[in-house]
């Protein structure tokens, strides 16, 4: 991955995926999905409520 400023949430997510043995392509796919979800919400995904997830 490229060197960029990374949020603690993203760092933890990547670390957790590595611990679980996910490959690079799988990690990138998950990161892309979370970025899309954050764009949909208009805020950080860690602030999502159960109602946000029902949409």
CHARMM-style PDB file with segment names, atoms N, HN, CA, C and O in Angstrom:
ATOM      1  N   UNK     1       0.841  -1.181   0.000  1.00  0.00      PROA
ATOM      2  CA  UNK     1       0.000   0.000   0.000  1.00  0.00      PROA
ATOM      3  C   UNK     1       0.886   1.243   0.000  1.00  0.00      PROA
ATOM      4  O   UNK     1       2.042   1.198   0.420  1.00  0.00      PROA
ATOM      5  N   UNK     2       0.331   2.340  -0.472  1.00  0.00      PROA
ATOM      6  HN  UNK     2      -0.608   2.377  -0.812  1.00  0.00      PROA
ATOM      7  CA  UNK     2       1.093   3.568  -0.520  1.00  0.00      PROA
ATOM      8  C   UNK     2       1.174   4.180   0.864  1.00  0.00      PROA
ATOM      9  O   UNK     2       0.327   3.946   1.726  1.00  0.00      PROA
ATOM     10  N   UNK     3       2.220   4.973   1.048  1.00  0.00      PROA
ATOM     11  HN  UNK     3       2.908   5.163   0.348  1.00  0.00      PROA
ATOM     12  CA  UNK     3       2.391   5.680   2.315  1.00  0.00      PROA
ATOM     13  C   UNK     3       1.446   6.873   2.343  1.00  0.00      PROA
ATOM     14  O   UNK     3       1.611   7.815   1.567  1.00  0.00      PROA
ATOM     15  N   UNK     4       0.481   6.839   3.209  1.00  0.00      PROA
ATOM     16  HN  UNK     4       0.348   6.074   3.839  1.00  0.00      PROA
ATOM     17  CA  UNK     4      -0.449   7.942   3.363  1.00  0.00      PROA
ATOM     18  C   UNK     4      -0.824   8.039   4.826  1.00  0.00      PROA
ATOM     19  O   UNK     4      -0.661   7.083   5.585  1.00  0.00      PROA
ATOM     20  N   UNK     5      -1.323   9.188   5.215  1.00  0.00      PROA
ATOM     21  HN  UNK     5      -1.456   9.965   4.599  1.00  0.00      PROA
ATOM     22  CA  UNK     5      -1.769   9.355   6.583  1.00  0.00      PROA
ATOM     23  C   UNK     5      -2.944   8.417   6.813  1.00  0.00      PROA
ATOM     24  O   UNK     5      -3.910   8.411   6.050  1.00  0.00      PROA
ATOM     25  N   UNK     6      -2.848   7.623   7.878  1.00  0.00      PROA
ATOM     26  HN  UNK     6      -2.063   7.628   8.498  1.00  0.00      PROA
ATOM     27  CA  UNK     6      -3.854   6.605   8.126  1.00  0.00      PROA
ATOM     28  C   UNK     6      -4.506   6.843   9.482  1.00  0.00      PROA
ATOM     29  O   UNK     6      -3.830   7.106  10.477  1.00  0.00      PROA
ATOM     30  N   UNK     7      -5.821   6.748   9.503  1.00  0.00      PROA
ATOM     31  HN  UNK     7      -6.371   6.535   8.695  1.00  0.00      PROA
ATOM     32  CA  UNK     7      -6.550   6.920  10.761  1.00  0.00      PROA
ATOM     33  C   UNK     7      -6.308   5.700  11.650  1.00  0.00      PROA
ATOM     34  O   UNK     7      -5.998   4.618  11.152  1.00  0.00      PROA
ATOM     35  N   UNK     8      -6.450   5.872  12.956  1.00  0.00      PROA
ATOM     36  HN  UNK     8      -6.702   6.750  13.362  1.00  0.00      PROA
ATOM     37  CA  UNK     8      -6.304   4.723  13.855  1.00  0.00      PROA
ATOM     38  C   UNK     8      -7.305   3.605  13.518  1.00  0.00      PROA
ATOM     39  O   UNK     8      -6.978   2.424  13.631  1.00  0.00      PROA
ATOM     40  N   UNK     9      -8.513   3.977  13.108  1.00  0.00      PROA
ATOM     41  HN  UNK     9      -8.779   4.937  13.016  1.00  0.00      PROA
ATOM     42  CA  UNK     9      -9.519   2.983  12.740  1.00  0.00      PROA
ATOM     43  C   UNK     9      -9.044   2.146  11.555  1.00  0.00      PROA
ATOM     44  O   UNK     9      -9.155   0.920  11.566  1.00  0.00      PROA
ATOM     45  N   UNK    10      -8.514   2.816  10.535  1.00  0.00      PROA
ATOM     46  HN  UNK    10      -8.423   3.812  10.525  1.00  0.00      PROA
ATOM     47  CA  UNK    10      -8.034   2.094   9.350  1.00  0.00      PROA
ATOM     48  C   UNK    10      -6.827   1.226   9.695  1.00  0.00      PROA
ATOM     49  O   UNK    10      -6.718   0.097   9.214  1.00  0.00      PROA
ATOM     50  N   UNK    11      -5.925   1.741  10.519  1.00  0.00      PROA
ATOM     51  HN  UNK    11      -6.014   2.658  10.909  1.00  0.00      PROA
ATOM     52  CA  UNK    11      -4.760   0.962  10.938  1.00  0.00      PROA
ATOM     53  C   UNK    11      -5.197  -0.319  11.641  1.00  0.00      PROA
ATOM     54  O   UNK    11      -4.666  -1.398  11.377  1.00  0.00      PROA
ATOM     55  N   UNK    12      -6.168  -0.186  12.535  1.00  0.00      PROA
ATOM     56  HN  UNK    12      -6.600   0.690  12.749  1.00  0.00      PROA
ATOM     57  CA  UNK    12      -6.650  -1.352  13.274  1.00  0.00      PROA
ATOM     58  C   UNK    12      -7.310  -2.355  12.336  1.00  0.00      PROA
ATOM     59  O   UNK    12      -7.116  -3.563  12.475  1.00  0.00      PROA
ATOM     60  N   UNK    13      -8.083  -1.859  11.390  1.00  0.00      PROA
ATOM     61  HN  UNK    13      -8.241  -0.878  11.277  1.00  0.00      PROA
ATOM     62  CA  UNK    13      -8.751  -2.742  10.436  1.00  0.00      PROA
ATOM     63  C   UNK    13      -7.722  -3.532   9.629  1.00  0.00      PROA
ATOM     64  O   UNK    13      -7.879  -4.739   9.446  1.00  0.00      PROA
ATOM     65  N   UNK    14      -6.690  -2.876   9.154  1.00  0.00      PROA
ATOM     66  HN  UNK    14      -6.563  -1.896   9.303  1.00  0.00      PROA
ATOM     67  CA  UNK    14      -5.649  -3.544   8.372  1.00  0.00      PROA
ATOM     68  C   UNK    14      -4.906  -4.557   9.237  1.00  0.00      PROA
ATOM     69  O   UNK    14      -4.625  -5.672   8.797  1.00  0.00      PROA
ATOM     70  N   UNK    15      -4.594  -4.170  10.450  1.00  0.00      PROA
ATOM     71  HN  UNK    15      -4.822  -3.265  10.808  1.00  0.00      PROA
ATOM     72  CA  UNK    15      -3.914  -5.083  11.369  1.00  0.00      PROA
ATOM     73  C   UNK    15      -4.777  -6.321  11.636  1.00  0.00      PROA
ATOM     74  O   UNK    15      -4.271  -7.444  11.629  1.00  0.00      PROA
ATOM     75  N   UNK    16      -6.057  -6.119  11.867  1.00  0.00      PROA
ATOM     76  HN  UNK    16      -6.467  -5.207  11.873  1.00  0.00      PROA
ATOM     77  CA  UNK    16      -6.966  -7.244  12.110  1.00  0.00      PROA
ATOM     78  C   UNK    16      -7.053  -8.161  10.891  1.00  0.00      PROA
ATOM     79  O   UNK    16      -7.094  -9.382  11.040  1.00  0.00      PROA
ATOM     80  N   UNK    17      -7.083  -7.593   9.701  1.00  0.00      PROA
ATOM     81  HN  UNK    17      -7.050  -6.601   9.580  1.00  0.00      PROA
ATOM     82  CA  UNK    17      -7.160  -8.409   8.491  1.00  0.00      PROA
ATOM     83  C   UNK    17      -5.886  -9.229   8.314  1.00  0.00      PROA
ATOM     84  O   UNK    17      -5.943 -10.387   7.899  1.00  0.00      PROA
ATOM     85  N   UNK    18      -4.738  -8.629   8.628  1.00  0.00      PROA
ATOM     86  HN  UNK    18      -4.693  -7.689   8.964  1.00  0.00      PROA
ATOM     87  CA  UNK    18      -3.471  -9.370   8.526  1.00  0.00      PROA
ATOM     88  C   UNK    18      -3.432 -10.519   9.522  1.00  0.00      PROA
ATOM     89  O   UNK    18      -2.999 -11.622   9.190  1.00  0.00      PROA
ATOM     90  N   UNK    19      -3.887 -10.258  10.751  1.00  0.00      PROA
ATOM     91  HN  UNK    19      -4.238  -9.362  11.021  1.00  0.00      PROA
ATOM     92  CA  UNK    19      -3.919 -11.300  11.779  1.00  0.00      PROA
ATOM     93  C   UNK    19      -4.789 -12.465  11.322  1.00  0.00      PROA
ATOM     94  O   UNK    19      -4.476 -13.625  11.592  1.00  0.00      PROA
ATOM     95  N   UNK    20      -5.871 -12.155  10.636  1.00  0.00      PROA
ATOM     96  HN  UNK    20      -6.125 -11.213  10.417  1.00  0.00      PROA
ATOM     97  CA  UNK    20      -6.786 -13.191  10.146  1.00  0.00      PROA
ATOM     98  C   UNK    20      -6.276 -13.880   8.879  1.00  0.00      PROA
ATOM     99  O   UNK    20      -6.903 -14.815   8.380  1.00  0.00      PROA
ATOM    100  N   UNK    21      -5.147 -13.418   8.369  1.00  0.00      PROA
ATOM    101  HN  UNK    21      -4.638 -12.659   8.775  1.00  0.00      PROA
ATOM    102  CA  UNK    21      -4.522 -14.066   7.217  1.00  0.00      PROA
ATOM    103  C   UNK    21      -5.102 -13.688   5.871  1.00  0.00      PROA
ATOM    104  O   UNK    21      -4.933 -14.430   4.903  1.00  0.00      PROA
ATOM    105  N   UNK    22      -5.782 -12.550   5.780  1.00  0.00      PROA
ATOM    106  HN  UNK    22      -5.919 -11.947   6.566  1.00  0.00      PROA
ATOM    107  CA  UNK    22      -6.341 -12.122   4.496  1.00  0.00      PROA
ATOM    108  C   UNK    22      -5.219 -11.675   3.558  1.00  0.00      PROA
ATOM    109  O   UNK    22      -4.257 -11.031   3.975  1.00  0.00      PROA
ATOM    110  N   UNK    23      -5.365 -12.025   2.308  1.00  0.00      PROA
ATOM    111  HN  UNK    23      -6.147 -12.549   1.969  1.00  0.00      PROA
ATOM    112  CA  UNK    23      -4.391 -11.610   1.305  1.00  0.00      PROA
ATOM    113  C   UNK    23      -4.563 -10.143   0.939  1.00  0.00      PROA
ATOM    114  O   UNK    23      -5.554  -9.512   1.307  1.00  0.00      PROA
ATOM    115  N   UNK    24      -3.591  -9.609   0.215  1.00  0.00      PROA
ATOM    116  HN  UNK    24      -2.786 -10.121  -0.084  1.00  0.00      PROA
ATOM    117  CA  UNK    24      -3.600  -8.189  -0.161  1.00  0.00      PROA
ATOM    118  C   UNK    24      -4.839  -7.803  -0.970  1.00  0.00      PROA
ATOM    119  O   UNK    24      -5.441  -6.759  -0.716  1.00  0.00      PROA
ATOM    120  N   UNK    25      -5.224  -8.631  -1.939  1.00  0.00      PROA
ATOM    121  HN  UNK    25      -4.736  -9.478  -2.146  1.00  0.00      PROA
ATOM    122  CA  UNK    25      -6.390  -8.296  -2.762  1.00  0.00      PROA
ATOM    123  C   UNK    25      -7.662  -8.269  -1.924  1.00  0.00      PROA
ATOM    124  O   UNK    25      -8.515  -7.400  -2.103  1.00  0.00      PROA
ATOM    125  N   UNK    26      -7.780  -9.208  -1.029  1.00  0.00      PROA
ATOM    126  HN  UNK    26      -7.087  -9.914  -0.884  1.00  0.00      PROA
ATOM    127  CA  UNK    26      -8.951  -9.271  -0.165  1.00  0.00      PROA
ATOM    128  C   UNK    26      -8.991  -8.038   0.750  1.00  0.00      PROA
ATOM    129  O   UNK    26     -10.052  -7.452   0.966  1.00  0.00      PROA
ATOM    130  N   UNK    27      -7.830  -7.655   1.281  1.00  0.00      PROA
ATOM    131  HN  UNK    27      -6.969  -8.131   1.105  1.00  0.00      PROA
ATOM    132  CA  UNK    27      -7.744  -6.461   2.130  1.00  0.00      PROA
ATOM    133  C   UNK    27      -8.158  -5.220   1.356  1.00  0.00      PROA
ATOM    134  O   UNK    27      -8.938  -4.406   1.849  1.00  0.00      PROA
ATOM    135  N   UNK    28      -7.641  -5.077   0.157  1.00  0.00      PROA
ATOM    136  HN  UNK    28      -7.007  -5.738  -0.244  1.00  0.00      PROA
ATOM    137  CA  UNK    28      -7.974  -3.898  -0.659  1.00  0.00      PROA
ATOM    138  C   UNK    28      -9.467  -3.845  -0.961  1.00  0.00      PROA
ATOM    139  O   UNK    28     -10.060  -2.767  -0.980  1.00  0.00      PROA
ATOM    140  N   UNK    29     -10.070  -4.997  -1.195  1.00  0.00      PROA
ATOM    141  HN  UNK    29      -9.588  -5.873  -1.179  1.00  0.00      PROA
ATOM    142  CA  UNK    29     -11.504  -5.060  -1.458  1.00  0.00      PROA
ATOM    143  C   UNK    29     -12.299  -4.592  -0.236  1.00  0.00      PROA
ATOM    144  O   UNK    29     -13.255  -3.828  -0.367  1.00  0.00      PROA
ATOM    145  N   UNK    30     -11.904  -5.049   0.934  1.00  0.00      PROA
ATOM    146  HN  UNK    30     -11.128  -5.670   1.041  1.00  0.00      PROA
ATOM    147  CA  UNK    30     -12.582  -4.624   2.163  1.00  0.00      PROA
ATOM    148  C   UNK    30     -12.412  -3.129   2.406  1.00  0.00      PROA
ATOM    149  O   UNK    30     -13.367  -2.442   2.766  1.00  0.00      PROA
ATOM    150  N   UNK    31     -11.209  -2.634   2.211  1.00  0.00      PROA
ATOM    151  HN  UNK    31     -10.433  -3.193   1.918  1.00  0.00      PROA
ATOM    152  CA  UNK    31     -10.937  -1.205   2.415  1.00  0.00      PROA
ATOM    153  C   UNK    31     -11.771  -0.366   1.454  1.00  0.00      PROA
ATOM    154  O   UNK    31     -12.326   0.662   1.844  1.00  0.00      PROA
ATOM    155  N   UNK    32     -11.859  -0.803   0.198  1.00  0.00      PROA
ATOM    156  HN  UNK    32     -11.408  -1.638  -0.118  1.00  0.00      PROA
ATOM    157  CA  UNK    32     -12.664  -0.083  -0.797  1.00  0.00      PROA
ATOM    158  C   UNK    32     -14.134  -0.054  -0.371  1.00  0.00      PROA
ATOM    159  O   UNK    32     -14.793   0.979  -0.490  1.00  0.00      PROA
ATOM    160  N   UNK    33     -14.646  -1.177   0.124  1.00  0.00      PROA
ATOM    161  HN  UNK    33     -14.110  -2.016   0.221  1.00  0.00      PROA
ATOM    162  CA  UNK    33     -16.045  -1.239   0.558  1.00  0.00      PROA
ATOM    163  C   UNK    33     -16.290  -0.297   1.737  1.00  0.00      PROA
ATOM    164  O   UNK    33     -17.323   0.371   1.786  1.00  0.00      PROA
ATOM    165  N   UNK    34     -15.372  -0.236   2.671  1.00  0.00      PROA
ATOM    166  HN  UNK    34     -14.532  -0.778   2.631  1.00  0.00      PROA
ATOM    167  CA  UNK    34     -15.528   0.656   3.818  1.00  0.00      PROA
ATOM    168  C   UNK    34     -15.439   2.115   3.380  1.00  0.00      PROA
ATOM    169  O   UNK    34     -16.172   2.959   3.895  1.00  0.00      PROA
ATOM    170  N   UNK    35     -14.547   2.421   2.434  1.00  0.00      PROA
ATOM    171  HN  UNK    35     -13.952   1.735   2.016  1.00  0.00      PROA
ATOM    172  CA  UNK    35     -14.466   3.791   1.909  1.00  0.00      PROA
ATOM    173  C   UNK    35     -15.775   4.188   1.233  1.00  0.00      PROA
ATOM    174  O   UNK    35     -16.251   5.310   1.407  1.00  0.00      PROA
ATOM    175  N   UNK    36     -16.352   3.274   0.465  1.00  0.00      PROA
ATOM    176  HN  UNK    36     -15.965   2.363   0.324  1.00  0.00      PROA
ATOM    177  CA  UNK    36     -17.633   3.543  -0.198  1.00  0.00      PROA
ATOM    178  C   UNK    36     -18.738   3.754   0.837  1.00  0.00      PROA
ATOM    179  O   UNK    36     -19.577   4.641   0.679  1.00  0.00      PROA
ATOM    180  N   UNK    37     -18.739   2.945   1.891  1.00  0.00      PROA
ATOM    181  HN  UNK    37     -18.057   2.224   2.020  1.00  0.00      PROA
ATOM    182  CA  UNK    37     -19.728   3.078   2.949  1.00  0.00      PROA
ATOM    183  C   UNK    37     -19.578   4.424   3.650  1.00  0.00      PROA
ATOM    184  O   UNK    37     -20.575   5.089   3.933  1.00  0.00      PROA
ATOM    185  N   UNK    38     -18.337   4.833   3.932  1.00  0.00      PROA
ATOM    186  HN  UNK    38     -17.528   4.293   3.702  1.00  0.00      PROA
ATOM    187  CA  UNK    38     -18.099   6.124   4.569  1.00  0.00      PROA
ATOM    188  C   UNK    38     -18.581   7.266   3.678  1.00  0.00      PROA
ATOM    189  O   UNK    38     -19.147   8.243   4.167  1.00  0.00      PROA
ATOM    190  N   UNK    39     -18.357   7.141   2.373  1.00  0.00      PROA
ATOM    191  HN  UNK    39     -17.897   6.348   1.975  1.00  0.00      PROA
ATOM    192  CA  UNK    39     -18.829   8.172   1.438  1.00  0.00      PROA
ATOM    193  C   UNK    39     -20.357   8.223   1.434  1.00  0.00      PROA
ATOM    194  O   UNK    39     -20.944   9.305   1.383  1.00  0.00      PROA
ATOM    195  N   UNK    40     -20.995   7.064   1.487  1.00  0.00      PROA
ATOM    196  HN  UNK    40     -20.518   6.186   1.529  1.00  0.00      PROA
ATOM    197  CA  UNK    40     -22.453   6.995   1.541  1.00  0.00      PROA
ATOM    198  C   UNK    40     -22.981   7.672   2.809  1.00  0.00      PROA
ATOM    199  O   UNK    40     -23.942   8.440   2.764  1.00  0.00      PROA
ATOM    200  N   UNK    41     -22.333   7.370   3.944  1.00  0.00      PROA
ATOM    201  HN  UNK    41     -21.552   6.746   3.980  1.00  0.00      PROA
ATOM    202  CA  UNK    41     -22.755   7.963   5.215  1.00  0.00      PROA
ATOM    203  C   UNK    41     -22.452   9.453   5.297  1.00  0.00      PROA
ATOM    204  O   UNK    41     -23.200  10.223   5.899  1.00  0.00      PROA
ATOM    205  N   UNK    42     -21.347   9.841   4.683  1.00  0.00      PROA
ATOM    206  HN  UNK    42     -20.740   9.215   4.194  1.00  0.00      PROA
ATOM    207  CA  UNK    42     -20.900  11.223   4.784  1.00  0.00      PROA
ATOM    208  C   UNK    42     -20.136  11.487   6.069  1.00  0.00      PROA
ATOM    209  O   UNK    42     -19.945  12.633   6.476  1.00  0.00      PROA
ATOM    210  N   UNK    43     -19.701  10.395   6.704  1.00  0.00      PROA
ATOM    211  HN  UNK    43     -19.856   9.464   6.373  1.00  0.00      PROA
ATOM    212  CA  UNK    43     -18.924  10.515   7.944  1.00  0.00      PROA
ATOM    213  C   UNK    43     -18.172   9.204   8.174  1.00  0.00      PROA
ATOM    214  O   UNK    43     -18.293   8.257   7.397  1.00  0.00      PROA
ATOM    215  N   UNK    44     -17.403   9.170   9.246  1.00  0.00      PROA
ATOM    216  HN  UNK    44     -17.304   9.940   9.878  1.00  0.00      PROA
ATOM    217  CA  UNK    44     -16.612   7.993   9.557  1.00  0.00      PROA
ATOM    218  C   UNK    44     -17.510   6.784   9.821  1.00  0.00      PROA
ATOM    219  O   UNK    44     -18.540   6.912  10.484  1.00  0.00      PROA
ATOM    220  N   UNK    45     -17.132   5.625   9.315  1.00  0.00      PROA
ATOM    221  HN  UNK    45     -16.296   5.521   8.777  1.00  0.00      PROA
ATOM    222  CA  UNK    45     -17.970   4.444   9.515  1.00  0.00      PROA
ATOM    223  C   UNK    45     -18.085   4.012  10.975  1.00  0.00      PROA
ATOM    224  O   UNK    45     -19.025   3.301  11.330  1.00  0.00      PROA
ATOM    225  N   UNK    46     -17.155   4.426  11.822  1.00  0.00      PROA
ATOM    226  HN  UNK    46     -16.392   5.004  11.534  1.00  0.00      PROA
ATOM    227  CA  UNK    46     -17.264   4.036  13.230  1.00  0.00      PROA
ATOM    228  C   UNK    46     -18.346   4.821  13.969  1.00  0.00      PROA
ATOM    229  O   UNK    46     -18.611   4.565  15.144  1.00  0.00      PROA
ATOM    230  N   UNK    47     -18.966   5.774  13.281  1.00  0.00      PROA
ATOM    231  HN  UNK    47     -18.751   5.982  12.327  1.00  0.00      PROA
ATOM    232  CA  UNK    47     -20.074   6.527  13.879  1.00  0.00      PROA
ATOM    233  C   UNK    47     -21.424   6.009  13.391  1.00  0.00      PROA
ATOM    234  O   UNK    47     -22.463   6.557  13.759  1.00  0.00      PROA
ATOM    235  N   UNK    48     -21.424   4.962  12.567  1.00  0.00      PROA
ATOM    236  HN  UNK    48     -20.580   4.517  12.268  1.00  0.00      PROA
ATOM    237  CA  UNK    48     -22.663   4.414  12.017  1.00  0.00      PROA
ATOM    238  C   UNK    48     -23.548   3.859  13.135  1.00  0.00      PROA
ATOM    239  O   UNK    48     -23.071   3.213  14.068  1.00  0.00      PROA
ATOM    240  N   UNK    49     -24.813   4.121  13.017  1.00  0.00      PROA
ATOM    241  HN  UNK    49     -25.201   4.646  12.260  1.00  0.00      PROA
ATOM    242  CA  UNK    49     -25.793   3.626  13.985  1.00  0.00      PROA
ATOM    243  C   UNK    49     -26.479   2.389  13.411  1.00  0.00      PROA
ATOM    244  O   UNK    49     -26.383   2.135  12.211  1.00  0.00      PROA
ATOM    245  N   UNK    50     -27.159   1.630  14.235  1.00  0.00      PROA
ATOM    246  HN  UNK    50     -27.237   1.836  15.210  1.00  0.00      PROA
ATOM    247  CA  UNK    50     -27.903   0.480  13.688  1.00  0.00      PROA
ATOM    248  C   UNK    50     -28.900   0.912  12.605  1.00  0.00      PROA
ATOM    249  O   UNK    50     -29.123   0.175  11.645  1.00  0.00      PROA
ATOM    250  N   UNK    51     -29.489   2.081  12.750  1.00  0.00      PROA
ATOM    251  HN  UNK    51     -29.307   2.680  13.530  1.00  0.00      PROA
ATOM    252  CA  UNK    51     -30.423   2.579  11.741  1.00  0.00      PROA
ATOM    253  C   UNK    51     -29.709   2.840  10.407  1.00  0.00      PROA
ATOM    254  O   UNK    51     -30.265   2.567   9.343  1.00  0.00      PROA
ATOM    255  N   UNK    52     -28.476   3.367  10.462  1.00  0.00      PROA
ATOM    256  HN  UNK    52     -28.024   3.588  11.326  1.00  0.00      PROA
ATOM    257  CA  UNK    52     -27.695   3.584   9.236  1.00  0.00      PROA
ATOM    258  C   UNK    52     -27.466   2.259   8.499  1.00  0.00      PROA
ATOM    259  O   UNK    52     -27.469   2.221   7.268  1.00  0.00      PROA
ATOM    260  N   UNK    53     -27.272   1.195   9.244  1.00  0.00      PROA
ATOM    261  HN  UNK    53     -27.270   1.226  10.244  1.00  0.00      PROA
ATOM    262  CA  UNK    53     -26.963  -0.092   8.647  1.00  0.00      PROA
ATOM    263  C   UNK    53     -28.190  -0.773   8.059  1.00  0.00      PROA
ATOM    264  O   UNK    53     -28.062  -1.699   7.258  1.00  0.00      PROA
ATOM    265  N   UNK    54     -29.354  -0.333   8.443  1.00  0.00      PROA
ATOM    266  HN  UNK    54     -29.458   0.419   9.094  1.00  0.00      PROA
ATOM    267  CA  UNK    54     -30.599  -0.919   7.937  1.00  0.00      PROA
ATOM    268  C   UNK    54     -30.959  -0.384   6.548  1.00  0.00      PROA
ATOM    269  O   UNK    54     -31.735  -1.022   5.837  1.00  0.00      PROA
ATOM    270  N   UNK    55     -30.431   0.739   6.155  1.00  0.00      PROA
ATOM    271  HN  UNK    55     -29.801   1.258   6.733  1.00  0.00      PROA
ATOM    272  CA  UNK    55     -30.809   1.385   4.893  1.00  0.00      PROA
ATOM    273  C   UNK    55     -30.490   0.552   3.682  1.00  0.00      PROA
ATOM    274  OT1 UNK    55     -30.754   0.974   2.556  1.00  0.00      PROA
TER     275      UNK     55
END
